[in-house]
């Protein structure tokens, strides 16, 4: 745990390509122009590039943006037989794309499959296998509990699986949306090792609760908003302050699935995200705010 008198870097804030419409190059340019220094990449933006994956990789590497991570591997853990073998093949390809893009982290979400077992040993074994597949490529695996996951749907459950798997490059991803959708208290983070938190994704939404699993899914995929725009601003601020107080020094990425934002100009959406970054840095963490293009925020806490 860092002391309050230590000088430290506050983690950069970045955007996710899924938050923007349009071609990859336009997304990268809008994010950089807004002031961000990093980007979280969605696989569909890479494989969907009209000139192919190599052109997408070149665009990312030429953008001047640091890559936060690569997403998303779904439904990996808890399967068996042909399903497991199939997912191993998918994981290998995702890992290779992450490597080529210079992504240090691959995001994996908890399984929603009805074929997935609840056996904790099997889940840990599969997560360990995934992490070991990524290890030779220098990639860390961040495991996230989806709020509609079949057996793992809260952050403390995901952390328990990561702990049991016990692999040096396997850690936790925390998503504020899923935290709020399940009404998971901050106390669920008490036992989490901050050094094993590899990614924090931030977003909000416009209503107090999601009453059904389907409402969680629909809200997550269509109605998220940027931090400070929704009704959970106080809870989100408390989450970020808690993580900072725990000693988390990693990245924060704005993962905002929003149908309205997909119909609006990229600079407008990216500016909304930048306003959220300023609110978090200056208003929540009370750190010095960087100039556009210099998103590393430093301060004495």
Number of C-alpha atoms within 10 A of each C-alpha: 9 13 10 10 8 10 12 16 15 24 19 21 29 29 29 25 24 20 23 27 17 14 15 21 16 15 23 25 17 20 28 24 15 20 21 28 23 27 27 25 25 17 18 13 18 23 16 13 17 12 10 11 18 15 14 21 19 13 19 21 15 11 17 15 19 18 21 26 28 27 21 16 20 17 21 26 27 26 22 16 7 9 14 17 13 13 19 18 10 14 21 14 12 20 27 15 20 25 18 15 23 19 23 18 27 29 22 25 23 26 26 21 16 11 13 20 17 14 10 15 14 18 25 21 16 20 26 23 16 24 24 18 18 24 17 8 14 15 23 26 31 25 27 28 28 28 27 21 17 18 23 23 22 26 28 19 16 22 26 17 24 22 17 15 22 16 19 13 19 27 29 30 25 24 23 23 25 25 22 21 25 19 14 17 13 14 10 14 18 11 10 17 16 20 13 19 21 27 26 23 21 25 26 28 26 13 11 12 15 18 10 11 14 11 14 19 17 13 20 23 13 16 18 25 26 24 27 21 17 17 16 21 16 12 16 23 18 15 18 20 16 16 18 17 17 17 17 23 19 21 19 24 25 28 27 28 22 20 15 12 20 16 12 12 13 22 18 13 22 24 17 18 29 22 17 20 27 20 17 21 22 15 14 16 19 13 18 16 19 16 11 13 16 13 21 17 18 17 14 12 16
